[in-house]
Amino acid sequence: ADYLDNGNNKMAIQQADKLLKKHKDLHCAKVLKAIGLQRTGKQDEAYALAQEVAALEPTDDNSLQALTILYREMHRPELVTKLYEAAVKKVPNSEEYHSHLFMAYARVGEYKKMQQAGMALYKIVPKNPYYFWSVMSLIMQSISAQDENLSKTMFLPLAERMVEKMVKEDKIEAEAEVELYYMILERLEKYKEALDVVRGKLGEKLTSELQSRENKCMAMYKKLHRWPECNALARRLLLKNSDDWQFYITYFDSVFQLIDESWTPPAEGEHSLEGEVHCSIEQAVNFIEERITEESKSSRPLRGPYLAKLELIRRLRHRGCNDEYKLGDPEELMFQYFKKFGDKPCCFTDLKVFVDLLPPSQYSKFIRQLLDVIPLAAAAENEVALPGDIKALQQHLCVVQLSRLLGIYHAMEKKQKLAVVRELMLRYRHGLEFGKSCLKTELQFSDYYCLLAVHLLLDLWLEGEEAAVWQCLTLLEEGLSHSPSNAQFKLLLIRIYCRLGAFEPVSELYSSLDAKHIQHDTIGYLLTRYAGSLGHYAAASQSCNFALRFFHSNQKDTSEYIIQAYKYGAFEKIPEFIAFRNRLNSSLHFAQVRTERMLLDLLLEANISTSLEESIKSMSLSPEEDDIPWKDLRDNRDLTVLFSWDPKDRDISEEHRKLSLEEETLWLRIRSLTLRLVSGLPTLGHTIQPKNSEKTAENGVSSKIDTIRALLQQLEAAVDSGLKFLEQKIQYPVLGPPPTRMAGFFSNGSCQCQTSLFYLVSDIYELDTNGLEDSAEIQERIGNSFKSLVERLTDLFNKCKGNLIEVKDGILKTHPNLLENLVFFVETISIALWVSSYCDSILRPFKSNLQKKKKKKKESSVAMPPVFTHFLDYVTELQTLTSNVIDHIKGLEIILTALKLEELSLKDTLLLQEEKKFTKTVQGKVQSSYHHSVQEIGELLKKRLDTIKKLKI
């Protein structure tokens, strides 16, 4: 066992063998040997050994524990259940084995069996937790039941009765048990009963979370529409803590609900279960004013009351009755708020919510008013006035962010914008003085100045100013050198480098972000969208692996979380874990990465290092199976991960999200169908063995070609939907979701090429079933397909021609679309070659048969059917075309190497000396990345060229 712990698996196997020589029936040694075998990649031997021991139904703890570890490493948790089922039969009174059995069921989600195991445990050892494990398993059955009716009429009422039994017998001990009772009642929509539980004696046990009882009561009052109680409870909680924002919202909601219902308090007695109720606007206004008066006496400043006043104004305006209540002018209130909290980073986000209360004509005046109260000092007459301390810097930053949000910078001319960029960068560099003592992991106080300057430059770039994008990269790289852990700098660099078609610097930036756990799903798209499409195949494989490793381990990890939740009685977390697992399993990104990863593997290996058939087999791909949950796809991408201070009309909207999801799904459908069509190629080969002849008629090849033809129709439909979608010419905001590769796929002709290749498969298959005689028409059709394919591929190649990087008027310009087209060319030519090798496998036997006939008849003039010459011409032309592309790529490499970027006198004299060194770095990175892309594409094409040479019949 020690050897296994230290990772010395070979020694562990040797030691186990020594032991087994002396005692050949030592179960535990056998299992430890099996673990060693499993870890050295001998899975089959390990499994055989393990089953040998398991068949003997061991009951000693060591063997059971060791087998559990082994099965877990084999990803076969269902075998653990069998193991403990046998152990429990032999040792029926063992608490330990019963609880292991329960947890084994939990790992595989067998809720019915969990319920039974829980009760069996409770019978042996009447401990409350075991009883409630059983109850929770009933709730899980109700959650997982497809039939809603069944869960409301059977599982939940049964769970309710089980808990009520314990309540009647006064056996409820722990808080978790009350939580569970509440959860059942809530799911049964018995809100009144749930409220009684929380307010009654059982509710006293709810102590672990702050305000746990109050929050649960509030939730039930809302469900029951008991607005007086909602209002009174919110009012009471705000008197205790006037900074708790959620209760202000509930307070306002309930006040206006009561006004709309014209509710009046009863003449005598309490207003409500929770005490006094406010049911008029006057009361609400007075209540908020009182909170502000109270706040002025408190020892630390509270933001809640001031923001609540703005919120009330907004709601009153919405109802068209603000002026009567003299709450003050929003502009003045926001100004006062700024004076009080302007030096806090949260001031901007607080005010952002309320800027629409300002009339646009007042924007500039409002900003000037704020600037006037910030203590800034200028060294000389016409120099920029700078802050003297961090407080003043924060205040000034807040105003700059507000200016951007109010659209003041957007309205400027190019010259003004550049002047603002200069000023912001000056302030950024000046602000670095305050952060000299910051650690490497801390952000500089003035980082936002740099980010805002970059946003202004991005505006200019989108307006057609080429040099601006290089300045963006330059400033970001400079910012990153001072603040190496600023994620915003890294994310923005990633986006801009990708837009320019340079993927190489991105890998390093992304790994330095150190994305954790769920982030592989929420921001992984930044990486996986571009790696493959820009020709960085090795990096693309790696980035897909990152993501897939997370998704696959999520399955295993979630089971562990659920088990811990049972152990510690955190029942309300269990449905959350299950929902989390489902959300990840139906993640759009997961489906995309799976599909792209398989296409990429085929592109890099199929018919190069292994045959297409073996590659497809190793991925266990089949054209009939579709493992993507189309109906439940969840878009888990975080599209607001990049900060943006844009006004609403320029920012990413709900509409953009919907469109982006639609586009991603359409593209995924096209990719997934392409993958399935390719995976169908090896299934169409000749079936020569006569002993299969009866089978073939039933379910053999004839149904395979039907599958292919059906998929082809689906592909056509998906392509049509894609084209329709693109007609809308959607423009996402520059920091919004990146568009898919769909537009390029259609416009460069790859789509038409790939579809006609699959149609060709159908024709060749027809030729194979009809034979060479009387098939002149099919042969001619195939010949024409070959011709038009060569033309289409040549067109696609022509769309790849041109310089990837060129220098115009001293400014560098990249052409990422040429690079994307090249990548599509490589993919399309690979599909063409897989189809060709299918043609080859069909035509070769025909040819050898003809040659045999020729020898028999001893005639020299057996006419060769035209399809052979068509195919030979086609293969020769493919070879010539591929050689031409390889030469073109060599040419690109030479140009890229010869491009002397140092000579680029960036005309913009605005660049300072220290910036110039960053510009050099940035341009070097882009050049090197393009060079790398071209090399990888060239290498792959050379390997493909070798496979063409083998196709001569």
LINKA-V568961 format. One line per field, one symbol per residue. ss: DSSP state (H for helix, E for strand, L for the rest). psi: psi as a letter, one per 40 degrees, with the letter a starting at -180 (. if undefined). A space follows every 10 residues. Layout:
ss = ???
psi = ???
//
This chain:
ss = LHHHHLLLHH HHHHHHHHHH HHLLLLHHHH HHHHHHHHHL LLHHHHHHHH HHHHHLLLLL HHHHHHHHHH HHHLLLHHHH HHHHHHHHHH LLLLHHHHHH HHHHHHHHLL HHHHHHHHHH HHHHLLLHHH HHHHHHHHHH HHHHLLLHHH HHHHHHHHHH HHHHHHHHLL LLLLHHHHHH HHHHHHHLLL HHHHHHHHHL LHHHHLLLLL LHHHHHHHHH HHHLLLHHHH HHHHHHHHHH LLLLHHHHHH HHHHHHHHHH LLLLLLLLLL LLLLLLLLLL HHHHHHHHHH HHHHHHHLLL LLLHHHHHHH HHHHHHHHLL LLHHHLLLLH HHHHHHHHHH HLLLLHHHHH HHLLHHHLLH HHHHHHHHHH HHLLLEELLL LLLLLEELLH HHHHHHHHHH HHHHHLLLLL LLLHHHHHHH HHHHHHHHHH HHHHHLLLLL LLLLLLHHHH HHHHHHHHHH HHLLLHHHHH HHHHHHHHHH HHLLLLHHHH HHHHHHHHHL LLLHHHHHHH HHHLLLLLHH HHLLHHHHLL LHHHLLHHHH HHHHHHHHHH HHHHHHHHHH HHHHHHHLLL HHHHHHHHHH HHHHHLEHHH HHHHHHHHHH HHHHHELLLE LHHHHHHHLL LLLLLLLLLH HHLELLLLLL LLLLLLLHHH LLLHHHHHHH HHHHHHHHHH HHHHHHHHHH HHHHLLLLLH HHHHHHHHHL HHHHHHHHHH HHHHHHHHHH HHHHHHHLLL LLLLLLLLLL LHHHHHHLLH HHHHHHHHHH HHHHHHHHHH LLLLLHHHHH HHHHHHHHHH HHHHHHHHLL LLLLEEEELL EEEELHHHHH HHHHHHHHHH HHHHHHHHHH HHHHHHHHHH HHHHHHHLLL LLLLLHHHHH HHHHHHHHHH HHHHHHHHHH HHHHHHHHLL HHHLLLLLLL LLHHHHHHHH HHHHHHHHHH HHHHHHHHHH HHHHHHHHHL LLL
psi = dddddeegdd dddddddddd ddgeegdddd ddddddddee egdddddddd dddddegiei dddddddddd dddefgdddd dddddddddd geehdddddd dddddddefg dddddddddd ddddhghddd dddddddddd dddehdhddd dddcdddddd ddddddddef ehdidddddd dddddddefg ddddddddea dddeegedih fddddddddd dddefgdddd dddddddddd heehdddddd dddddddddd efiiiidiai dideaihhfi dddddddddd dddddeeidi hhdddddddd ddddddddef fddeefeihd dddddddddd edehdedddd dddedeehhd dedddddddd ddehgihidi cfihhiieid dddddddddd dddddeeddd eiiddddddd dddddddddd dddefdeiid eiiidedddd dddddddddd ddeegddddd dddddddddd ddgefhdddd ddddddddde ehddeddddd dedfhhbddd ddeddddddd ddeeegdddd dddddddddd dddddddddd dddddddefg dedddddddd dddddfhddd dddddddddd dddddhecdi idddddddef iiddhhehgd dehhgeihef dhihfiidee ihiddddddd dddddddddd ddddddddee ddeeihhdhd eedddddcfb dddddddddd dddddddddd dddddddefh hiideahhia eddddddeed dddddddddd ddddddddde idiffddddd dddddddddd ddddddddee iihdhihhfe hhhigddddd dddddddddd dddddddddd dddddddddd ddddddefie fhhhiddddd dddddddddd dddddddddd dddddddehh ddehhhdhed hidddddddd dddddddddd dddddddddd ddddddddde eh.
//
